[in-house]
Amino acid sequence: MNELLLTDMAEFSHYITNFLFILLRVSIFISFLPVIGGNQTPVQFRIGLMVFISLMLTPVVNFETAENSIPMMVVKEIFLGMALGLSVRFIFLGINMAGAFISQTIGMSIATAFNPEIGQSTQIAELMGTLAILYFLVMDAHHDLIFVFVKSFELLPAGQVNVEALVPKVLKMGSKMFVLAIKISAPLVVGALITYLLSGFLYKAAPQLNIFFIVMPLNIFLGFMLMILSIPIFEHILGVQFSNVRDEMVRIIAIAKG
């Protein structure tokens, strides 16, 4: 009887260890996801989702741990969860950056709002971020990301993460954020540049005109017109990014495993 009890206790403690390591990776990843892990989502829902996913995975995921390797395993799990989450988060940060570029270009950077995700943000960035979140949900991308993340426990068990190989990959993803921001904001920035050039020629032809009060409202009007006309481009870029993010996560897992 005592031997059976000791066996049950050892098995239970093993499950507790598995659960804690799974919860660590899950909580880091969920925290970086848009909508689900955002500050606008109730804390109770986020914690409940993290615990639920961890409980579902605990019986089927096995972690081999040694007492002297636990601190390093914790660090590796945190870094892997951050790398997987940032592959999604960088897309939305790039969209917010594009909105800031557009606002600065057309003279609406003074119109700001509080964004619970990143703090102070412009109204145009808020609008573009909302459209991106809706498109993200319509594409059902969040389910694909959770599926790949769950598969990561099978492909990459705890303690086998190659952190040194992941660092260059995360930095490369960060550089892609700036490229994405430029791609989205390019039509409006180019349009505003043309407007400024034409206003310069107008000022040279008629110096008595107050160019500032003519160009500012015109620039804002043309900016919104270009935003409406560039919606198909914005949709295409988002579609490509959200379609590739699943492959990006798979590449991160492969690099971390290598």
N, C-alpha and C positions, 0 to 999 in steps of 0.2 A: 504493500500500500504506500509506504513512504517512498519507495523507488518510483512508483507511478506518479506520485505527487511531485517529486523532484523533476521528473521528465516533463510533466505538464508545465511546471514553472519555468523550466529552461526554454521550452518551446514558446511560451507566452512572452518571455523576455526577448526572445529572438524576434518575435512579431513586433514588439514595441520598438526595437532598434530599427527594423525595416520601416515601420510607420514614420518614425521621426526623420529618417533620411529622405524618404519619399516626400514627406510634408515640406522639408527644406527646399527641395528642387521645385516642387509644385508652387509653393508660396512665392518664391522669387519670380517664377515665370508668369504666374497669374497677375502679379503686381505690375508687370510691364505691359500687359495686354490692354488695348483701348476698350472703352466701355465697361468690360467685365472687371478690370482691375483699376479703373479710374476712381478718383476721389468722389465723383458724383454718384457712384454706386454705394449703397449702404455697406458699412463695415461688416455687419452681421451676415450679409449675403456673401461677401468676399471670403470671410473666414469659413462660413459653412461650405462654400464650394471647394475651397482648398482641402478642408477636412474630409469632405465626401469623396473627392477624387483620390485622396491618399488612402482612405479606408478601402475603397474598391480595388486599389492596386496592391495593397499590403499582402494579401494571400498569394498573389501570383508573382511578386517580385522578390528576389532573394539577394540580400547584401551580405557579402563575406567581410566581416570587420575584425580588426585586431585592436587591442587597447592602445598601442603606440601609434596607430595610423588614423585614429578617429579625427584629430584636429585637422590633418591634411585633407582627409576626405570631406570634411565640412567645407573647407576653403574651395576645394575643387567643385563641389556641388553648387555652392553659391555662384562661382564664376560661370559654370555651365548654364545655370538658370538665367543669369544676367545676359549671357551671349545669345541664348535663344529668344529671350524677351526683347532684347534690343533690336533683333532683326525685324521685329514688327514696329517697335516704338520709333525707330529712326525714320520710318516712312511718314508717320504722323508729325514728327518734329520737322521733317523736310517740308511738309505741306504748310505747317505753321510759319516756317521761315519764308516760304514763297509768299504767303499772305502779308508778312511784314515787309518784304521787298516791294510788293505791289502798293501797299499803303504808303510807304515812303516815297515811291515814285510819283504817285498821283496826288500827293499832298493830304492824305487822310490818316497819317500816322498819329495825329493828336486824338483821334477817336479810338479810345482803348476800352477794354473791358477786362474783368478778372476771370481768368481761366483756371479752374481748380486743378488742372493737370500741370501747367507750367508757370502759373502766376499771371502777371499782366500781359495782355495780348491785344492786338488790334481787332477791330470789328470785322475787317475783311478776312483776317486769319481765322476768326471764330466761325464765320460763314463757310469758309473752305474746309475747315476741320469738321464741321457738322455734316457737310455733304460727303466728305470722305468716310466718316463713321457710318452714315446711312448706306453708302455703297459697299462698305466692308461687310455690313450685316446682310445686305441683299445678296451678295455673292456667296454667303454662307462660309466666308473665309475663317471665321472663328472656330467652327467645327473642324475644319481641315487642320488648323494649327494645333488644336487640342489633340487630335488623332496622332499627328506626327510627334507631339510632345510625349504622349503615352508610349509610343513606339520607342522613344529614346531610352526608356528603362530596359527594353529588350536589347537594343543595339549597343548601348553604352552603360553598363552597370556602374554603380558607385565605386569610386576609387580608381577608375581607369581613365579619367579625364586628363588629356595632355594640355595643360594650361599654357605652356610656352607656345604651342602651335596656335592656340586660340587668340592670343593677344594681337598678332598682325591681322587676323580676320576681322576682329571687332573694330580695329582702327580703319580698316578698309571700308567696312560698312558705314562708319562715321563720315568718311569722305563722300560716299555715295549720297548721303543726306543732302550735301550742298549741291551736288549735280542734279538731284531731283528738284530741289527748290528753284534752281535756275531754269530747268525745263518747264516747270509749271508757270513761272512768272515771266518767261521770255516774251510771249506775245504782247503783254501789257507794258513791259519795260521798253520794248522796241517801239511800240506805238507812242508811248509818252516821250521817248527820245525824239521821234519825228516831230511831235507837237512842239517840243522845246526848240528844235531847229527852225521850224517854220515861224515860231513867235520871235526868234532872234532876227530873222529876215524882215518880219513885219515891223519890229522896232527900228531897224535901220531905215526902212522906207518911210515910217511915220513916227519920229521920236516923240512927238507931242502926246501920243496915246499912252495911257497907263496900262502897260502890258500885263502887269501882275493881276489886276482885277479882271482882265479879259482871259488870260491863260488859265488861271486857277479853276474857275467853274467849268471852262471848256475841257480842261484836262480831266476833271472828275467825271464829267459826262462821257467823254470818250473812253475813260477807264472802265466805267460800268458797261458801256456798250461792248468793249472788247472782252470783258469778262463773260458777258452773255454769249458772244460769238465763239469764244474759246472753250465753252463747256464741253463740246465733243472731244477736244484735245485733252482737257482735264480728265474726262472719263476714260479715254484711251490710256493715258499714263497710269491712272489708278488701277485699271484693269490689268495692265502689264505687271505693275508692282505687286498687287495682291495675288496674282497668279504665280509669280516667281518666289514669293516669300516662303511658300512651303518647300520648294527646292532649296532655298537658301538655308532653311533650318536643317534639311537633310545634309547639306554640305558642311554645316557647322558640326553636326554629329560625327560625320566622317572624318573631319579634320581633328576633332577632339579625340577620336578613337585611334587615329593614326599615330 
